[in-house]
Amino acid sequence: MDETAILAALSRILAEVLDDPSVNLSMTTERADVPGWDSFAYINFIVGVESAFGVKFKVAEVESFPDVGAIVRALIARGAAAKGA
């Protein structure tokens, strides 16, 4: 699974969390860029990502992801993209 496919999967997960089918994430998307993506939605999104990709992020990682690209890179680094959503 490449970056584009991972981004599409992450977009689907966040669209479900926010109940907004128009969500389209990019590598540079930050939470502040997406209406409704508050702290609670972020945690639900991370849980969805962990479930879909079969990974478990450390709390420090979750708190330090500056943008969606960091999540994509973390998934690729773990080899989770091969298992992916």
Chimera marker file (.cmm) of the C-alpha trace (Angstrom):
<marker_set name="trace">
<marker id="1" x="0.000" y="0.000" z="0.000" r="1" g="1" b="0" radius="0.5"/>
<marker id="2" x="1.514" y="3.311" z="-1.045" r="1" g="1" b="0" radius="0.5"/>
<marker id="3" x="1.032" y="6.798" z="0.416" r="1" g="1" b="0" radius="0.5"/>
<marker id="4" x="-1.924" y="7.528" z="-1.856" r="1" g="1" b="0" radius="0.5"/>
<marker id="5" x="-3.757" y="4.362" z="-0.811" r="1" g="1" b="0" radius="0.5"/>
<marker id="6" x="-3.001" y="4.982" z="2.860" r="1" g="1" b="0" radius="0.5"/>
<marker id="7" x="-4.282" y="8.559" z="2.571" r="1" g="1" b="0" radius="0.5"/>
<marker id="8" x="-7.474" y="7.261" z="0.948" r="1" g="1" b="0" radius="0.5"/>
<marker id="9" x="-7.926" y="4.778" z="3.810" r="1" g="1" b="0" radius="0.5"/>
<marker id="10" x="-7.287" y="7.467" z="6.423" r="1" g="1" b="0" radius="0.5"/>
<marker id="11" x="-9.742" y="9.785" z="4.652" r="1" g="1" b="0" radius="0.5"/>
<marker id="12" x="-12.407" y="7.051" z="4.786" r="1" g="1" b="0" radius="0.5"/>
<marker id="13" x="-11.765" y="6.473" z="8.491" r="1" g="1" b="0" radius="0.5"/>
<marker id="14" x="-12.000" y="10.175" z="9.341" r="1" g="1" b="0" radius="0.5"/>
<marker id="15" x="-15.061" y="10.604" z="7.115" r="1" g="1" b="0" radius="0.5"/>
<marker id="16" x="-16.754" y="7.897" z="9.190" r="1" g="1" b="0" radius="0.5"/>
<marker id="17" x="-15.684" y="9.446" z="12.489" r="1" g="1" b="0" radius="0.5"/>
<marker id="18" x="-16.910" y="12.895" z="11.460" r="1" g="1" b="0" radius="0.5"/>
<marker id="19" x="-19.879" y="11.605" z="9.452" r="1" g="1" b="0" radius="0.5"/>
<marker id="20" x="-18.641" y="13.775" z="6.576" r="1" g="1" b="0" radius="0.5"/>
<marker id="21" x="-18.095" y="12.008" z="3.236" r="1" g="1" b="0" radius="0.5"/>
<marker id="22" x="-16.290" y="15.047" z="1.817" r="1" g="1" b="0" radius="0.5"/>
<marker id="23" x="-13.166" y="14.491" z="3.953" r="1" g="1" b="0" radius="0.5"/>
<marker id="24" x="-10.063" y="14.277" z="1.757" r="1" g="1" b="0" radius="0.5"/>
<marker id="25" x="-6.770" y="14.213" z="3.629" r="1" g="1" b="0" radius="0.5"/>
<marker id="26" x="-3.322" y="15.080" z="2.289" r="1" g="1" b="0" radius="0.5"/>
<marker id="27" x="0.134" y="14.573" z="3.748" r="1" g="1" b="0" radius="0.5"/>
<marker id="28" x="0.106" y="18.145" z="5.086" r="1" g="1" b="0" radius="0.5"/>
<marker id="29" x="-3.408" y="18.121" z="6.567" r="1" g="1" b="0" radius="0.5"/>
<marker id="30" x="-3.498" y="19.124" z="10.223" r="1" g="1" b="0" radius="0.5"/>
<marker id="31" x="-6.428" y="18.686" z="12.594" r="1" g="1" b="0" radius="0.5"/>
<marker id="32" x="-7.122" y="22.424" z="12.523" r="1" g="1" b="0" radius="0.5"/>
<marker id="33" x="-7.643" y="22.166" z="8.751" r="1" g="1" b="0" radius="0.5"/>
<marker id="34" x="-10.682" y="19.882" z="9.082" r="1" g="1" b="0" radius="0.5"/>
<marker id="35" x="-13.907" y="21.261" z="10.570" r="1" g="1" b="0" radius="0.5"/>
<marker id="36" x="-15.045" y="19.172" z="13.524" r="1" g="1" b="0" radius="0.5"/>
<marker id="37" x="-11.746" y="17.340" z="13.975" r="1" g="1" b="0" radius="0.5"/>
<marker id="38" x="-11.469" y="18.030" z="17.685" r="1" g="1" b="0" radius="0.5"/>
<marker id="39" x="-9.596" y="16.083" z="20.359" r="1" g="1" b="0" radius="0.5"/>
<marker id="40" x="-12.379" y="13.544" z="20.836" r="1" g="1" b="0" radius="0.5"/>
<marker id="41" x="-12.667" y="12.912" z="17.088" r="1" g="1" b="0" radius="0.5"/>
<marker id="42" x="-8.872" y="12.615" z="16.892" r="1" g="1" b="0" radius="0.5"/>
<marker id="43" x="-8.828" y="9.822" z="19.475" r="1" g="1" b="0" radius="0.5"/>
<marker id="44" x="-11.653" y="8.021" z="17.650" r="1" g="1" b="0" radius="0.5"/>
<marker id="45" x="-9.732" y="8.450" z="14.391" r="1" g="1" b="0" radius="0.5"/>
<marker id="46" x="-6.528" y="7.021" z="15.892" r="1" g="1" b="0" radius="0.5"/>
<marker id="47" x="-8.452" y="4.035" z="17.294" r="1" g="1" b="0" radius="0.5"/>
<marker id="48" x="-9.929" y="3.474" z="13.821" r="1" g="1" b="0" radius="0.5"/>
<marker id="49" x="-6.485" y="3.682" z="12.215" r="1" g="1" b="0" radius="0.5"/>
<marker id="50" x="-5.019" y="1.257" z="14.738" r="1" g="1" b="0" radius="0.5"/>
<marker id="51" x="-7.836" y="-1.193" z="14.119" r="1" g="1" b="0" radius="0.5"/>
<marker id="52" x="-7.731" y="-0.908" z="10.332" r="1" g="1" b="0" radius="0.5"/>
<marker id="53" x="-3.946" y="-1.261" z="10.086" r="1" g="1" b="0" radius="0.5"/>
<marker id="54" x="-3.366" y="-3.670" z="12.960" r="1" g="1" b="0" radius="0.5"/>
<marker id="55" x="-1.025" y="-1.356" z="14.876" r="1" g="1" b="0" radius="0.5"/>
<marker id="56" x="-0.903" y="0.247" z="18.300" r="1" g="1" b="0" radius="0.5"/>
<marker id="57" x="0.607" y="3.714" z="18.648" r="1" g="1" b="0" radius="0.5"/>
<marker id="58" x="2.237" y="4.863" z="21.869" r="1" g="1" b="0" radius="0.5"/>
<marker id="59" x="0.544" y="7.790" z="23.602" r="1" g="1" b="0" radius="0.5"/>
<marker id="60" x="3.613" y="9.970" z="23.023" r="1" g="1" b="0" radius="0.5"/>
<marker id="61" x="3.393" y="9.257" z="19.279" r="1" g="1" b="0" radius="0.5"/>
<marker id="62" x="-0.292" y="10.103" z="19.105" r="1" g="1" b="0" radius="0.5"/>
<marker id="63" x="0.356" y="13.375" z="20.888" r="1" g="1" b="0" radius="0.5"/>
<marker id="64" x="3.273" y="14.262" z="18.612" r="1" g="1" b="0" radius="0.5"/>
<marker id="65" x="1.833" y="13.655" z="15.134" r="1" g="1" b="0" radius="0.5"/>
<marker id="66" x="1.945" y="17.163" z="13.598" r="1" g="1" b="0" radius="0.5"/>
<marker id="67" x="0.014" y="16.221" z="10.466" r="1" g="1" b="0" radius="0.5"/>
<marker id="68" x="-1.481" y="13.303" z="8.555" r="1" g="1" b="0" radius="0.5"/>
<marker id="69" x="1.833" y="12.709" z="6.784" r="1" g="1" b="0" radius="0.5"/>
<marker id="70" x="3.433" y="11.763" z="10.101" r="1" g="1" b="0" radius="0.5"/>
<marker id="71" x="0.751" y="9.118" z="10.618" r="1" g="1" b="0" radius="0.5"/>
<marker id="72" x="1.299" y="7.775" z="7.097" r="1" g="1" b="0" radius="0.5"/>
<marker id="73" x="5.068" y="7.602" z="7.675" r="1" g="1" b="0" radius="0.5"/>
<marker id="74" x="4.555" y="5.834" z="11.021" r="1" g="1" b="0" radius="0.5"/>
<marker id="75" x="2.317" y="3.245" z="9.352" r="1" g="1" b="0" radius="0.5"/>
<marker id="76" x="4.838" y="2.661" z="6.561" r="1" g="1" b="0" radius="0.5"/>
<marker id="77" x="7.699" y="2.377" z="9.084" r="1" g="1" b="0" radius="0.5"/>
<marker id="78" x="5.796" y="-0.350" z="10.948" r="1" g="1" b="0" radius="0.5"/>
<marker id="79" x="5.065" y="-2.253" z="7.763" r="1" g="1" b="0" radius="0.5"/>
<marker id="80" x="1.375" y="-1.768" z="8.537" r="1" g="1" b="0" radius="0.5"/>
<marker id="81" x="0.727" y="-0.477" z="5.050" r="1" g="1" b="0" radius="0.5"/>
<marker id="82" x="1.076" y="-4.054" z="3.806" r="1" g="1" b="0" radius="0.5"/>
<marker id="83" x="-1.737" y="-5.173" z="6.136" r="1" g="1" b="0" radius="0.5"/>
<marker id="84" x="-3.781" y="-2.010" z="5.661" r="1" g="1" b="0" radius="0.5"/>
<marker id="85" x="-7.353" y="-1.027" z="5.560" r="1" g="1" b="0" radius="0.5"/>
<link id1="1" id2="2" r="1" g="1" b="0" radius="0.2"/>
<link id1="2" id2="3" r="1" g="1" b="0" radius="0.2"/>
<link id1="3" id2="4" r="1" g="1" b="0" radius="0.2"/>
<link id1="4" id2="5" r="1" g="1" b="0" radius="0.2"/>
<link id1="5" id2="6" r="1" g="1" b="0" radius="0.2"/>
<link id1="6" id2="7" r="1" g="1" b="0" radius="0.2"/>
<link id1="7" id2="8" r="1" g="1" b="0" radius="0.2"/>
<link id1="8" id2="9" r="1" g="1" b="0" radius="0.2"/>
<link id1="9" id2="10" r="1" g="1" b="0" radius="0.2"/>
<link id1="10" id2="11" r="1" g="1" b="0" radius="0.2"/>
<link id1="11" id2="12" r="1" g="1" b="0" radius="0.2"/>
<link id1="12" id2="13" r="1" g="1" b="0" radius="0.2"/>
<link id1="13" id2="14" r="1" g="1" b="0" radius="0.2"/>
<link id1="14" id2="15" r="1" g="1" b="0" radius="0.2"/>
<link id1="15" id2="16" r="1" g="1" b="0" radius="0.2"/>
<link id1="16" id2="17" r="1" g="1" b="0" radius="0.2"/>
<link id1="17" id2="18" r="1" g="1" b="0" radius="0.2"/>
<link id1="18" id2="19" r="1" g="1" b="0" radius="0.2"/>
<link id1="19" id2="20" r="1" g="1" b="0" radius="0.2"/>
<link id1="20" id2="21" r="1" g="1" b="0" radius="0.2"/>
<link id1="21" id2="22" r="1" g="1" b="0" radius="0.2"/>
<link id1="22" id2="23" r="1" g="1" b="0" radius="0.2"/>
<link id1="23" id2="24" r="1" g="1" b="0" radius="0.2"/>
<link id1="24" id2="25" r="1" g="1" b="0" radius="0.2"/>
<link id1="25" id2="26" r="1" g="1" b="0" radius="0.2"/>
<link id1="26" id2="27" r="1" g="1" b="0" radius="0.2"/>
<link id1="27" id2="28" r="1" g="1" b="0" radius="0.2"/>
<link id1="28" id2="29" r="1" g="1" b="0" radius="0.2"/>
<link id1="29" id2="30" r="1" g="1" b="0" radius="0.2"/>
<link id1="30" id2="31" r="1" g="1" b="0" radius="0.2"/>
<link id1="31" id2="32" r="1" g="1" b="0" radius="0.2"/>
<link id1="32" id2="33" r="1" g="1" b="0" radius="0.2"/>
<link id1="33" id2="34" r="1" g="1" b="0" radius="0.2"/>
<link id1="34" id2="35" r="1" g="1" b="0" radius="0.2"/>
<link id1="35" id2="36" r="1" g="1" b="0" radius="0.2"/>
<link id1="36" id2="37" r="1" g="1" b="0" radius="0.2"/>
<link id1="37" id2="38" r="1" g="1" b="0" radius="0.2"/>
<link id1="38" id2="39" r="1" g="1" b="0" radius="0.2"/>
<link id1="39" id2="40" r="1" g="1" b="0" radius="0.2"/>
<link id1="40" id2="41" r="1" g="1" b="0" radius="0.2"/>
<link id1="41" id2="42" r="1" g="1" b="0" radius="0.2"/>
<link id1="42" id2="43" r="1" g="1" b="0" radius="0.2"/>
<link id1="43" id2="44" r="1" g="1" b="0" radius="0.2"/>
<link id1="44" id2="45" r="1" g="1" b="0" radius="0.2"/>
<link id1="45" id2="46" r="1" g="1" b="0" radius="0.2"/>
<link id1="46" id2="47" r="1" g="1" b="0" radius="0.2"/>
<link id1="47" id2="48" r="1" g="1" b="0" radius="0.2"/>
<link id1="48" id2="49" r="1" g="1" b="0" radius="0.2"/>
<link id1="49" id2="50" r="1" g="1" b="0" radius="0.2"/>
<link id1="50" id2="51" r="1" g="1" b="0" radius="0.2"/>
<link id1="51" id2="52" r="1" g="1" b="0" radius="0.2"/>
<link id1="52" id2="53" r="1" g="1" b="0" radius="0.2"/>
<link id1="53" id2="54" r="1" g="1" b="0" radius="0.2"/>
<link id1="54" id2="55" r="1" g="1" b="0" radius="0.2"/>
<link id1="55" id2="56" r="1" g="1" b="0" radius="0.2"/>
<link id1="56" id2="57" r="1" g="1" b="0" radius="0.2"/>
<link id1="57" id2="58" r="1" g="1" b="0" radius="0.2"/>
<link id1="58" id2="59" r="1" g="1" b="0" radius="0.2"/>
<link id1="59" id2="60" r="1" g="1" b="0" radius="0.2"/>
<link id1="60" id2="61" r="1" g="1" b="0" radius="0.2"/>
<link id1="61" id2="62" r="1" g="1" b="0" radius="0.2"/>
<link id1="62" id2="63" r="1" g="1" b="0" radius="0.2"/>
<link id1="63" id2="64" r="1" g="1" b="0" radius="0.2"/>
<link id1="64" id2="65" r="1" g="1" b="0" radius="0.2"/>
<link id1="65" id2="66" r="1" g="1" b="0" radius="0.2"/>
<link id1="66" id2="67" r="1" g="1" b="0" radius="0.2"/>
<link id1="67" id2="68" r="1" g="1" b="0" radius="0.2"/>
<link id1="68" id2="69" r="1" g="1" b="0" radius="0.2"/>
<link id1="69" id2="70" r="1" g="1" b="0" radius="0.2"/>
<link id1="70" id2="71" r="1" g="1" b="0" radius="0.2"/>
<link id1="71" id2="72" r="1" g="1" b="0" radius="0.2"/>
<link id1="72" id2="73" r="1" g="1" b="0" radius="0.2"/>
<link id1="73" id2="74" r="1" g="1" b="0" radius="0.2"/>
<link id1="74" id2="75" r="1" g="1" b="0" radius="0.2"/>
<link id1="75" id2="76" r="1" g="1" b="0" radius="0.2"/>
<link id1="76" id2="77" r="1" g="1" b="0" radius="0.2"/>
<link id1="77" id2="78" r="1" g="1" b="0" radius="0.2"/>
<link id1="78" id2="79" r="1" g="1" b="0" radius="0.2"/>
<link id1="79" id2="80" r="1" g="1" b="0" radius="0.2"/>
<link id1="80" id2="81" r="1" g="1" b="0" radius="0.2"/>
<link id1="81" id2="82" r="1" g="1" b="0" radius="0.2"/>
<link id1="82" id2="83" r="1" g="1" b="0" radius="0.2"/>
<link id1="83" id2="84" r="1" g="1" b="0" radius="0.2"/>
<link id1="84" id2="85" r="1" g="1" b="0" radius="0.2"/>
</marker_set>
